[in-house]
Amino acid sequence: MYTSVSSGASRVALFFVSACAVALLTATPTAQAQRFLDDDPITEDPDRLNMPVPVQRTASDYVRFLSNTFVETRGDAGPAINVNTLQQVPNSSWYETRHHRTRMTLEALRRGAGETDGPATDSAWVVESVLSVRPVARLRIRDGDGRRYELRLDSPEYPVLATAAGAVTNRAYHALGYNVPELRIIRFSPGRLVPASRNGVQQADIWQALENAPTVDGGVYRAAALRIPEPVVERIGPFRFHGTRPDDGNDIFPHERRRELRGLHVAAAWLNHTGIRATRTLDVAVRHGERTFVRHYLYNTFESLGSAQVGPKEPWMGREYLVEISPVLVRMGTLGLSGGDWVNTQYPDVPHVGRFGAVNFDPDKWRPEHPNPAFAQRDSADTFWMAAQIAHITDREIRAMVHAADYPDDAPVDYVTTVLSRRRDSIAAAYLGFGGGLDEFRVSGERLVFEDLLHRYVERTAPRLRFVQWHRFSNEAHRITDQIGRTSVSGTEIQLPSGHSPFYRARITTPSYGTTDVYLRRTGEATPSGHYEVVGIDRSAAPEE
């Protein structure tokens, strides 16, 4: 089923009639004129049209927690609807495929989002507001070049812990395609901060904030400097993980039906980002040329890895919700003697890391602190999509991102790199078998070529035997017609059928894992790759015995 809005001009109007769009996107195959349109598969969603700036809003952690726990956890049921015919997420104001499409350099992975090196150091930093003093100090500053940053410092008892975790997670999300702020670990002397003359900030306010922050290297402060790396018109508050924003004409897909938000569960599990929730996100109205539209950011990443922001994570974090009825009742019935496997999990004492490990890590059982409607709706297609991206990241590339934390020595770098590598492998084993574990399909000459992700990332043994059925496919009727061939393969290439049918469907069955249907469309003329192109993919799990 075609499930995403095309980039063609003929479909731009759908963004102004969201109800009609969703109806079309969720229509049954028989209601559609044809399965594949001329511009399939699309790579860009036109959700960056010029729109009025939405109204600012705030979100309370308590209200969102109660709502998500008892009211909105399930959200709008059904599969993700913002994917293209290859089951990929087109680039949008929410997501842009990066490392998985074109492997980023080690330096690019280390730098992450943005192009600056942090606030300019050739002049004073003007403190425009003190956002908080406790539990951690946060200040909003303007440097000599007029750029605005938010400075976040660590808690006094745990220097490095939160800012390091935030930097690593920020880089990982950026590589995976999410919008994140520019985040640089910086050091500064207190004399660099001066109060703004017109904002009511006093020097005493600055000193009060710094009194609640640790120093490193003899009186120098360490901070994470955050900045949205594009022209900001206005900050308009967090986004929700369900529903849509009525005052944003570009926002037509229910958020719990967005694959990038459903698959975010897998990425958050990998990074142990237990603090992922609405109040840690940010919608920003940005201006590009003549257009103003909303960009959606994962903003606060400091409650990740082994950090709970003000100190190390508690043992239960990542294993249970903040309030989870069933485990509580079990412990009450056993006088507190019963608990999850987290009760006896031991963590090595690695400085500046906190409780973060790979022992007993099950990505499907991982939990953030707060229930999440989009996470609750995830299915095998969503988790496969994200697992393939995470598995693509090598140990060396993980280490490059960990170096962005600017740890004081190599011990935490080595440990965090090892743990993330092992958690990555657990994610690959848990999710990459869906449909047989096949991806990256393309036509080369007279052969259909693909990657065996199970073989590459999980089993690393002899490739599995797979069975292939070829059918002609009627695009107008949206159904297969006559069968034209059967074969079996143990490699990653399949001979195309002879003939000149406009469309073919290859059904590739991997015993015990499921099937992947690959749709080929004849091109108008021969290309370097051949006469056909891959236009659609469908995956399904093996039937339960």
C-alpha positions in Angstrom: 0.0 0.0 0.0 1.2 3.5 -0.8 1.5 5.2 2.5 3.3 8.5 2.1 2.6 11.9 0.6 4.4 12.4 -2.7 6.8 15.3 -3.4 4.9 15.9 -6.7 3.0 19.1 -7.0 -0.2 17.2 -7.5 -0.1 16.1 -3.9 0.9 19.3 -2.2 -2.8 20.1 -1.8 -3.2 17.2 0.6 -1.3 19.1 3.2 -4.2 21.6 3.3 -6.9 19.0 3.8 -5.4 16.6 6.4 -8.5 14.6 6.9 -8.7 13.7 3.2 -5.0 12.9 3.2 -5.2 10.5 6.0 -8.2 8.8 4.4 -6.3 8.4 1.2 -3.2 7.1 3.0 -5.1 4.5 4.9 -7.4 3.4 2.1 -7.5 -0.3 1.2 -5.6 -1.4 -1.9 -8.8 -2.1 -3.9 -9.8 1.6 -3.4 -6.6 2.8 -5.1 -6.3 3.3 -8.8 -2.8 1.8 -8.8 -0.2 0.6 -6.3 2.8 2.7 -7.5 2.7 6.2 -8.9 5.2 7.7 -11.3 7.2 9.5 -8.6 7.5 6.5 -6.2 9.5 5.9 -4.1 9.5 9.4 -2.8 12.5 10.7 -0.7 11.1 14.1 0.4 7.8 14.9 2.2 6.5 18.4 1.4 5.9 19.3 5.0 8.1 22.4 4.9 5.6 24.6 3.2 5.3 28.3 4.3 2.9 28.4 7.3 1.9 30.8 10.1 3.9 30.3 13.3 2.0 28.1 15.7 1.1 29.3 19.2 3.6 28.7 21.9 2.7 26.0 24.4 4.2 24.3 27.4 3.9 20.8 28.7 4.0 19.6 32.3 5.9 16.4 33.0 3.2 15.5 35.5 0.3 16.1 33.2 1.9 14.3 30.3 2.9 11.4 32.6 -0.6 10.9 33.9 -2.1 11.3 30.5 0.3 8.9 28.8 0.0 6.3 31.6 -3.8 6.2 31.9 -5.3 7.8 28.8 -3.2 8.1 25.6 -0.7 5.3 25.8 -2.1 3.4 22.8 -2.9 6.4 20.5 -4.2 5.8 17.0 -3.7 2.1 16.2 -2.3 0.8 12.9 1.0 0.7 11.0 3.2 3.7 10.3 1.7 5.8 7.5 4.5 8.2 6.7 6.7 5.7 4.9 7.4 5.4 1.2 7.0 2.4 -1.0 10.4 1.1 0.1 9.3 1.2 3.7 11.8 4.1 4.4 11.0 7.4 6.0 11.3 10.3 3.6 13.2 13.4 4.6 11.0 15.8 6.4 10.9 18.5 9.1 11.2 15.6 11.6 13.9 13.4 10.1 16.7 13.3 7.5 18.5 10.1 6.7 22.2 10.6 7.2 24.7 7.9 8.2 22.7 5.0 6.9 22.4 6.5 3.4 26.0 7.9 3.1 28.5 6.8 5.7 29.7 9.9 7.6 33.3 10.5 8.3 34.7 9.9 11.8 35.1 13.7 12.2 31.6 14.4 11.1 30.3 11.8 13.6 32.3 13.4 16.4 31.2 17.0 15.6 27.5 16.2 15.2 25.0 18.9 14.3 26.0 22.5 13.6 29.2 24.1 12.3 30.5 26.3 15.1 32.9 25.3 17.9 30.7 26.8 20.6 30.5 30.4 21.8 33.2 32.7 20.4 36.1 33.1 22.9 37.4 36.4 21.8 34.9 38.4 23.9 32.7 38.2 27.0 29.5 36.2 27.1 26.4 38.2 28.0 24.1 36.3 30.3 20.6 37.1 29.2 18.8 34.9 31.7 19.5 32.3 34.4 17.1 29.5 33.5 17.8 27.4 36.7 20.2 27.1 39.6 19.1 23.7 40.9 19.2 20.8 40.4 21.7 21.9 37.7 22.7 25.4 36.6 21.4 26.5 33.2 22.1 29.9 31.7 21.2 31.5 28.4 24.0 33.6 26.9 24.9 35.6 23.8 28.5 35.5 22.5 30.4 38.3 20.8 29.1 37.3 17.4 25.5 37.6 18.5 24.8 33.8 18.7 22.7 32.6 21.5 23.5 29.4 23.5 22.1 27.6 26.4 24.8 26.5 28.9 24.1 23.4 31.0 26.5 22.5 33.8 26.8 19.3 35.7 25.7 18.7 39.3 28.3 19.4 42.0 28.6 15.8 43.1 29.0 14.4 39.6 31.1 16.5 37.3 31.2 15.3 33.7 28.4 12.6 34.1 25.4 14.4 32.5 27.2 16.6 30.0 29.2 13.6 28.7 26.1 11.4 28.3 24.2 14.3 26.6 27.0 14.8 24.1 27.3 11.1 23.1 23.5 10.7 22.7 23.2 13.9 20.8 25.8 12.6 18.2 24.1 9.2 18.0 20.6 10.8 17.3 22.1 13.1 14.7 23.8 10.2 12.9 20.5 8.3 13.0 18.7 11.2 11.2 17.0 13.1 14.0 17.1 16.9 14.5 19.2 17.8 17.5 20.8 21.0 18.7 24.4 21.8 18.2 26.0 20.6 21.4 29.7 21.4 22.3 31.5 20.6 25.5 33.3 23.8 26.5 35.3 25.2 29.4 35.2 28.7 30.6 36.4 30.9 33.5 33.7 32.6 35.5 35.0 36.1 34.5 33.8 35.5 31.0 30.2 35.8 32.0 28.7 39.3 32.3 25.1 40.2 33.1 22.9 41.7 30.3 22.3 45.3 31.0 18.6 45.3 30.1 17.4 41.8 31.2 17.4 42.2 34.9 20.2 39.7 35.4 22.6 40.6 38.2 26.2 39.5 38.7 24.9 37.9 42.0 22.5 35.7 39.9 25.4 34.4 37.9 27.5 33.6 41.0 24.6 31.9 42.6 24.2 29.6 39.5 28.0 28.9 39.4 28.0 28.0 43.1 25.9 25.0 42.3 28.3 23.8 39.6 31.5 21.8 39.8 34.8 23.2 38.6 37.5 21.3 36.7 41.1 22.1 36.1 41.5 24.7 38.9 38.5 26.9 38.9 37.4 26.4 35.2 33.9 25.4 34.6 32.8 22.7 32.1 29.4 23.0 30.3 27.4 21.7 27.4 26.7 24.6 25.1 23.5 24.1 23.0 22.3 26.0 20.0 19.7 25.4 17.3 21.9 25.5 14.2 19.5 27.3 11.8 17.6 30.6 11.5 15.1 30.5 14.4 12.0 32.6 14.2 10.5 31.5 17.5 10.6 28.6 20.0 7.1 27.2 20.3 7.5 24.5 22.9 7.6 20.7 22.9 5.9 18.3 20.5 3.7 15.5 21.7 4.2 11.8 20.9 0.5 11.4 19.8 -2.0 13.3 17.7 -1.1 16.3 15.5 -0.7 20.0 16.1 -3.9 21.7 14.9 -2.3 25.1 14.3 0.5 23.6 12.1 -0.8 23.0 8.6 2.2 20.9 7.8 1.5 18.4 10.6 -1.0 15.9 9.1 0.3 12.5 10.3 -0.7 11.4 13.8 2.6 11.3 15.7 2.1 7.8 16.9 1.8 6.7 13.3 5.2 8.2 12.4 7.9 5.5 11.9 10.7 7.8 13.1 8.9 8.3 16.4 7.9 4.7 16.8 11.4 3.4 15.9 12.8 6.0 18.3 12.1 3.4 21.0 14.9 1.2 19.7 17.4 4.1 19.5 16.5 5.3 23.0 16.9 1.7 24.3 20.4 1.6 22.7 21.4 4.8 24.4 19.5 4.1 27.6 17.7 7.5 27.1 15.2 7.0 29.9 14.4 10.7 30.0 12.9 10.7 26.5 9.5 12.4 26.7 7.6 15.4 25.4 9.1 17.9 27.8 12.6 17.0 26.5 11.7 17.9 22.9 11.4 21.3 21.2 9.4 22.6 18.2 11.1 25.6 16.5 9.7 27.9 13.8 12.6 28.3 11.4 12.9 30.4 8.2 14.4 29.2 5.0 14.3 31.7 2.2 10.6 32.8 1.9 9.3 29.9 3.9 8.6 29.6 7.6 7.8 26.2 9.0 8.2 24.1 12.2 11.3 21.9 12.8 11.0 19.2 15.4 14.0 18.6 17.8 15.1 16.0 20.3 16.5 18.6 22.6 17.5 17.3 26.1 19.7 14.2 25.9 21.3 14.4 29.3 19.2 11.6 30.9 20.9 8.9 28.9 23.6 6.2 29.2 24.2 6.0 33.0 23.1 9.6 33.8 19.9 10.6 35.4 21.1 14.2 34.9 21.6 15.1 38.6 23.4 11.8 39.4 23.7 8.2 38.3 20.7 6.3 37.2 18.8 4.2 39.7 19.0 0.4 39.1 15.4 0.2 37.9 15.7 2.9 35.3 15.5 1.5 31.8 13.7 -1.6 33.1 10.4 -0.2 34.4 8.3 2.9 34.1 8.3 5.4 36.9 5.0 4.0 38.0 4.2 0.5 36.8 1.3 -1.3 38.5 2.1 -5.0 37.9 5.7 -5.0 39.4 4.5 -3.0 42.3 1.7 -5.5 43.1 4.2 -8.4 42.7 6.6 -6.8 45.2 3.7 -6.1 47.6 2.7 -9.7 47.5 6.2 -11.0 48.1 7.1 -8.4 50.8 9.5 -6.7 48.4 11.5 -9.8 47.8 10.6 -10.1 44.2 11.9 -7.9 41.4 13.2 -7.8 37.9 16.6 -8.9 36.7 17.8 -5.4 37.4 17.8 -6.1 41.1 21.0 -8.1 41.1 22.7 -6.4 38.1 26.2 -5.2 38.9 27.9 -2.3 37.2 31.7 -1.7 37.1 32.9 1.4 38.8 33.9 3.5 35.8 34.3 7.2 36.6 31.8 9.6 35.0 29.6 6.8 33.5 27.0 5.8 36.1 24.9 2.7 35.9 25.1 1.7 32.2 25.8 -1.8 30.9 24.9 -4.5 28.4 24.2 -7.4 30.8 20.6 -8.5 30.7 19.8 -5.9 28.0 16.6 -6.8 26.2 15.7 -3.9 23.8 12.1 -5.0 23.6 11.7 -4.9 27.4 13.5 -1.6 27.8 11.4 1.2 29.2 11.7 5.0 29.5 10.6 6.6 32.7 7.3 7.7 31.2 5.0 5.7 28.9 5.0 6.9 25.3 2.1 6.6 22.9 4.4 6.3 19.8 6.6 3.7 21.4 3.5 1.6 22.4 2.5 1.5 18.7 5.8 0.2 17.4 5.7 -2.9 15.3 8.2 -5.2 13.6 8.5 -3.0 10.6 9.4 0.0 12.8 12.0 -1.8 14.9 13.6 -3.4 11.8 13.9 0.0 10.2 15.8 1.5 13.2 17.8 -1.7 14.0 19.2 -1.7 10.5 20.5 1.8 11.0 22.0 1.1 14.4 23.7 -2.1 13.2 25.3 -0.1 10.4 27.3 1.9 12.9 30.8 0.3 13.5 32.7 0.1 16.7 35.1 2.7 15.4 32.3 5.1 14.6 30.8 4.6 18.0 34.1 5.5 19.5 34.3 8.7 17.4 30.9 9.8 18.9 32.0 8.9 22.4 35.0 11.1 22.0 32.7 14.1 21.7 32.0 13.7 25.5 35.5 14.9 26.3 36.0 12.5 29.1 39.0 13.2 31.3 40.7 9.9 30.4 40.4 6.8 28.2 38.7 4.5 30.8 35.1 5.8 30.3 35.7 6.1 26.5 36.7 2.5 26.3 33.8 1.3 28.5 31.0 3.3 26.9 32.2 2.3 23.4 32.2 -1.4 24.4 28.7 -1.2 26.0 27.2 0.6 23.1 28.7 -1.9 20.7 27.2 -4.8 22.7 23.8 -3.2 23.0 23.9 -2.6 19.2 24.5 -6.3 18.7 21.6 -7.2 21.0 19.3 -4.9 19.0 20.4 -6.5 15.7 19.7 -10.0 17.1 16.3 -8.9 18.4 14.9 -7.2 15.3 16.8 -7.9 12.1 15.2 -11.2 11.4 11.9 -9.6 10.4 10.9 -10.7 6.9 14.2 -12.7 6.6 16.6 -9.8 7.4 17.0 -8.6 3.8 17.5 -5.0 2.8 19.2 -2.6 0.4 17.7 -4.1 -2.7 18.8 -2.9 -6.1 19.0 -4.1 -9.7 22.4 -4.7 -11.2 22.3 -5.8 -14.8 20.0 -8.8 -15.0 20.1 -9.6 -11.3 18.3 -8.5 -8.2 20.9 -7.8 -5.5 20.4 -7.3 -1.8 22.1 -7.4 1.6 21.6 -10.2 4.1 21.6 -8.3 7.4 21.2 -11.5 9.5 24.4 -12.8 8.0 26.3 -9.5 8.2 25.3 -8.5 11.7 23.9 -11.4 13.6 24.7 -15.0 12.6 27.9 -14.4 10.6 27.8 -18.1 9.5 26.9 -19.7 6.2 24.1 -17.8 4.4 20.6 -19.3 4.8 18.7 -21.0 1.9 15.9 -18.9 0.7 13.0 -19.7 -1.7 12.0 -17.2 -4.4 8.7 -17.0 -6.4 8.4 -14.7 -9.4 5.0 -13.2 -10.4 3.9 -10.6 -12.9 2.3 -7.7 -11.1 -0.7 -5.6 -12.3 0.0 -2.2 -11.0 -3.4 -0.9 -12.1 -5.3 -3.7 -10.5 -3.0 -3.8 -7.5 -2.5 -7.6 -7.6 -0.2 -10.3 -8.8 -1.1 -12.3 -11.9 0.6 -15.4 -13.3 3.5 -17.1 -11.6 6.5 -17.2 -14.0 9.3 -18.9 -12.0 10.5 -20.5 -8.8 14.0 -20.9 -7.5 16.1 -21.0 -4.4 19.2 -19.0 -3.4 21.7 -19.0 -0.6 23.6 -15.9 -1.8 22.5 -12.3 -2.3 21.7 -12.2 -6.0 18.7 -13.5 -7.9 18.4 -13.8 -11.7 15.6 -11.6 -13.1 13.0 -13.4 -15.1 13.1 -13.2 -18.9 10.5 -11.1 -20.6 9.4 -7.4 -20.6 6.6 -7.2 -18.1 6.0 -3.6 -16.8 6.1 -4.9 -13.2 7.3 -8.0 -11.4 7.0 -9.2 -7.8 9.6 -11.4 -6.2 8.6 -13.1 -3.0 11.6 -14.2 -1.0 10.9 -16.6 1.8 13.4 -17.3 4.6 12.2 -20.3 6.6 11.4 -19.5 10.3 11.8 -15.7 9.6 9.2 -14.6 7.1 8.9 -13.2 3.6 10.0 -10.1 1.8 8.1 -9.0 -1.3 10.2 -6.9 -3.8 8.4 -5.1 -6.6 10.3 -4.2 -9.8 9.3 -1.6 -12.4 10.5 -1.5 -15.9 12.2 1.7 -16.7 11.7 3.7 -19.9 15.2 2.8 -21.2 18.2 0.8 -20.2 20.3 2.3 -17.4 23.7 1.3 -16.1 21.8 -0.8 -13.5 19.6 -2.5 -16.0 16.1 -2.2 -17.4 14.3 -2.5 -14.0 14.3 -0.6 -10.8 13.1 -1.5 -7.3 9.9 0.4 -6.6 8.4 -1.3 -3.6 9.1 -3.6 -0.6 6.8 -5.4 1.8 8.0 -7.5 4.8 6.0 -10.0 6.9 6.9 -12.3 9.7 6.7 -16.1 9.5 3.4 -17.5 10.6 3.3 -18.7 14.2 3.3 -22.5 14.5 
